[in-house]
């Protein structure tokens, strides 16, 4: 990566001016990388800094951004190289900006945009910034798996576990209650829930589908028995759940 700009610690808000200018000129980009991790961390009262801003976009928009940068006096440090990672490096106000069109773990930009989440930066004139979906971001961090990505993995896991618990607690439809947990397991490549998360979910179980899910994804035999003991008799699930338990043990 070019050593053009200083690698000082920054947050998403430090790039608001650039992102606002891109948005104003109709150039759609999505924030990924460390600044995206920091955006989700801030929702939990944590602070994560990044030495640069990574944004994700289509190939056509990447070309437009490079032309736009030249017109606005923003230094183009390096163009994308053939047969290499398709990234353009810019320098804006002494800060490094990386404009990517592909990276490990993320779907193509057009698809990623559909799943992204909008962050409203109240202190930055009410700017709305599109940030990559946290499940996609965790998958990216796991697949890239550099040493500097590992603390980010843990930040994202904490954030997503809170989202899983809140959905299990508050959603009313069976699919909406379970979907975040299923997606987290998919991203982690795990068959069973982490024990700590499973134990946080159990007190909020109330639908038949909740108990079936928890038993099927139980992290061990002891927790499976706890699920069975927690099932209300009124649901009439005992025999059904015992069969699920027995299949797991066979």
C-alpha positions as CSV (number, residue, x, y, z in Angstrom):
1,X,0.0,0.0,0.0
2,X,1.5,3.4,-0.9
3,X,3.0,5.4,1.9
4,X,1.3,8.6,0.8
5,X,-0.7,9.8,3.7
6,X,-0.1,9.7,7.4
7,X,-1.5,6.6,9.2
8,X,-3.0,8.6,12.1
9,X,-5.9,7.2,14.0
10,X,-9.3,8.3,12.6
11,X,-13.0,7.5,12.9
12,X,-15.7,7.7,10.3
13,X,-16.6,11.3,11.2
14,X,-13.1,12.4,10.1
15,X,-14.0,11.5,6.5
16,X,-17.4,13.1,6.5
17,X,-16.3,16.0,4.3
18,X,-15.1,13.6,1.6
19,X,-18.2,11.3,1.8
20,X,-20.5,14.3,1.7
21,X,-18.8,15.6,-1.4
22,X,-19.0,12.2,-3.1
23,X,-22.7,11.9,-2.2
24,X,-23.5,15.4,-3.4
25,X,-22.0,14.5,-6.8
26,X,-23.9,11.3,-7.1
27,X,-21.0,8.8,-6.5
28,X,-22.3,5.9,-4.5
29,X,-19.8,4.2,-2.2
30,X,-20.0,2.1,0.9
31,X,-17.8,2.3,3.9
32,X,-16.0,-1.0,4.8
33,X,-12.8,-1.8,6.7
34,X,-11.8,-0.3,10.0
35,X,-14.0,2.8,9.9
36,X,-17.0,0.5,9.4
37,X,-16.0,-1.6,12.4
38,X,-15.7,1.7,14.3
39,X,-19.2,2.8,13.3
40,X,-20.7,-0.4,14.8
41,X,-18.4,-0.3,17.8
42,X,-19.6,3.3,18.6
43,X,-23.2,1.9,18.9
44,X,-22.0,-0.1,21.8
45,X,-20.0,2.7,23.4
46,X,-16.7,1.4,22.1
47,X,-14.1,3.3,20.1
48,X,-12.2,1.8,17.2
49,X,-9.8,3.9,15.2
50,X,-8.5,3.3,11.6
51,X,-5.5,4.6,9.8
52,X,-7.4,5.0,6.5
53,X,-10.8,4.9,4.9
54,X,-11.8,2.0,2.8
55,X,-14.8,2.4,0.5
56,X,-16.4,-0.2,-1.8
57,X,-18.0,0.5,-5.1
58,X,-18.5,-0.7,-8.6
59,X,-15.8,-0.6,-11.3
60,X,-17.6,2.1,-13.2
61,X,-17.9,4.2,-10.1
62,X,-14.3,3.6,-9.1
63,X,-13.3,5.1,-12.5
64,X,-15.6,8.1,-11.9
65,X,-14.2,8.6,-8.4
66,X,-10.7,8.8,-9.8
67,X,-11.8,11.4,-12.4
68,X,-13.7,13.3,-9.7
69,X,-10.6,13.3,-7.5
70,X,-8.5,14.9,-10.2
71,X,-11.1,17.6,-10.7
72,X,-11.2,18.4,-7.0
73,X,-7.5,18.6,-6.3
74,X,-7.4,15.2,-4.5
75,X,-4.2,13.3,-5.1
76,X,-4.5,10.0,-7.0
77,X,-1.6,8.1,-5.5
78,X,-2.0,4.9,-7.4
79,X,-4.4,3.5,-9.9
80,X,-5.7,-0.1,-9.8
81,X,-3.2,-2.6,-11.3
82,X,-4.0,-5.4,-13.8
83,X,-4.0,-8.9,-12.2
84,X,-3.9,-7.3,-8.7
85,X,-6.4,-6.3,-6.1
86,X,-8.6,-3.7,-7.8
87,X,-8.0,-0.7,-5.5
88,X,-7.3,3.0,-6.2
89,X,-5.3,4.9,-3.6
90,X,-6.2,8.6,-2.9
91,X,-4.9,11.2,-0.5
92,X,-7.4,13.6,0.9
93,X,-6.4,16.2,3.4
94,X,-3.4,14.1,4.4
95,X,-5.5,11.0,4.9
96,X,-5.4,7.8,2.9
97,X,-8.5,6.7,1.0
98,X,-8.7,3.3,-0.6
99,X,-11.4,2.7,-3.2
100,X,-12.0,-1.0,-3.8
101,X,-14.2,-3.0,-6.2
102,X,-13.7,-6.4,-4.6
103,X,-12.4,-7.9,-1.4
104,X,-12.5,-11.3,0.3
105,X,-15.7,-12.1,2.1
106,X,-17.9,-9.4,0.6
107,X,-20.5,-9.9,-2.1
108,X,-20.3,-7.8,-5.3
109,X,-20.8,-4.1,-4.7
110,X,-24.3,-3.9,-6.2
111,X,-25.4,-6.8,-3.8
112,X,-23.6,-5.4,-0.8
113,X,-25.3,-2.0,-1.3
114,X,-28.7,-3.7,-0.9
115,X,-27.7,-5.1,2.5
116,X,-25.8,-2.1,3.8
117,X,-26.9,0.0,6.8
118,X,-27.3,3.8,6.8
119,X,-25.6,5.7,9.6
120,X,-26.9,9.2,10.3
121,X,-23.9,11.4,11.4
122,X,-25.8,14.0,13.5
123,X,-22.7,16.1,14.2
124,X,-21.8,16.3,10.5
125,X,-24.7,18.2,9.1
126,X,-27.0,15.1,9.2
127,X,-25.0,13.2,6.6
128,X,-26.3,9.7,5.8
129,X,-23.4,7.3,5.2
130,X,-23.9,3.8,3.8
131,X,-21.9,1.2,5.9
132,X,-21.4,-2.4,4.9
133,X,-23.7,-5.0,6.6
134,X,-22.0,-6.1,9.9
135,X,-22.4,-9.8,9.0
136,X,-20.7,-9.3,5.7
137,X,-18.0,-7.2,7.4
138,X,-17.3,-10.0,9.9
139,X,-17.0,-12.5,7.1
140,X,-14.6,-10.3,5.4
141,X,-12.5,-9.8,8.5
142,X,-12.4,-13.6,9.1
143,X,-11.4,-14.4,5.6
144,X,-8.7,-11.8,5.3
145,X,-7.6,-12.6,8.9
146,X,-4.6,-10.4,9.2
147,X,-3.2,-9.9,12.7
148,X,-4.7,-6.4,12.8
149,X,-8.1,-7.8,11.8
150,X,-8.4,-10.0,14.9
151,X,-9.4,-7.3,17.3
152,X,-12.0,-6.1,14.8
153,X,-13.4,-9.7,14.6
154,X,-14.0,-9.6,18.3
155,X,-15.7,-6.1,18.2
156,X,-18.0,-7.3,15.5
157,X,-18.8,-10.6,17.2
158,X,-19.8,-8.6,20.4
159,X,-22.0,-6.3,18.3
160,X,-23.7,-9.1,16.4
161,X,-24.3,-11.2,19.6
162,X,-26.1,-8.2,21.0
163,X,-28.2,-8.0,17.9
164,X,-28.9,-11.7,18.0
165,X,-30.1,-11.5,21.7
166,X,-32.2,-8.4,21.0
167,X,-34.0,-10.1,18.0
168,X,-34.6,-13.2,20.1
169,X,-36.0,-11.0,22.9
170,X,-38.1,-8.5,21.0
171,X,-39.2,-9.8,17.6
172,X,-42.6,-11.4,17.4
173,X,-42.3,-13.5,14.2
174,X,-40.5,-16.8,14.4
175,X,-38.3,-16.2,11.4
176,X,-37.3,-12.7,12.6
177,X,-36.4,-14.0,16.0
178,X,-34.0,-16.7,14.8
179,X,-32.6,-15.3,11.5
180,X,-29.8,-13.2,13.0
181,X,-28.5,-16.2,15.0
182,X,-28.7,-18.4,12.0
183,X,-26.8,-15.8,9.9
184,X,-24.1,-15.4,12.6
185,X,-23.6,-19.2,12.6
186,X,-23.3,-19.2,8.9
187,X,-20.7,-16.4,8.9
188,X,-18.7,-18.2,11.7
189,X,-18.9,-21.5,9.8
190,X,-20.2,-23.0,13.1
191,X,-22.9,-25.7,13.6
192,X,-23.5,-24.9,17.3
193,X,-24.0,-21.6,19.2
194,X,-21.2,-20.3,21.4
195,X,-22.2,-21.4,24.9
196,X,-22.3,-17.9,26.3
197,X,-24.6,-16.7,23.6
198,X,-26.8,-19.8,23.9
199,X,-27.3,-19.1,27.6
200,X,-28.2,-15.5,27.0
201,X,-30.9,-16.6,24.5
202,X,-32.5,-19.3,26.6
203,X,-34.3,-16.9,29.1
204,X,-36.0,-15.2,26.1
205,X,-37.3,-18.4,24.4
206,X,-41.1,-18.5,24.3
207,X,-42.1,-19.9,20.9
208,X,-41.9,-23.5,19.9
209,X,-39.5,-22.6,17.1
210,X,-37.2,-20.9,19.7
211,X,-36.8,-24.1,21.7
212,X,-36.4,-26.3,18.6
213,X,-33.7,-23.9,17.4
214,X,-31.9,-23.8,20.7
215,X,-31.9,-27.6,21.1
216,X,-30.8,-28.1,17.6
217,X,-27.9,-25.6,18.0
218,X,-27.1,-26.5,21.6
219,X,-23.4,-26.2,22.4
220,X,-23.4,-29.4,24.4
221,X,-25.5,-32.1,26.1
222,X,-25.7,-30.2,29.4
223,X,-27.2,-27.2,27.7
224,X,-29.6,-29.4,25.7
225,X,-31.0,-30.7,29.0
226,X,-31.4,-27.1,30.2
227,X,-33.5,-26.4,27.1
228,X,-35.7,-29.4,27.8
229,X,-36.2,-28.3,31.4
230,X,-37.1,-24.8,30.3
231,X,-39.9,-25.7,27.9
232,X,-43.3,-24.8,29.2
233,X,-45.7,-27.8,29.3
234,X,-48.3,-25.7,27.6
235,X,-46.3,-25.9,24.3
236,X,-46.6,-29.7,24.2
237,X,-43.1,-30.0,22.8
238,X,-41.5,-32.4,25.1
239,X,-41.6,-35.6,23.0
240,X,-40.6,-33.7,19.8
241,X,-37.6,-32.1,21.5
242,X,-36.5,-35.3,23.1
243,X,-36.4,-36.8,19.6
244,X,-34.2,-33.9,18.4
245,X,-32.0,-34.5,21.4
246,X,-31.7,-38.2,20.7
247,X,-30.9,-37.6,17.0
248,X,-28.1,-35.3,18.1
249,X,-26.6,-37.9,20.4
250,X,-26.8,-40.8,17.9
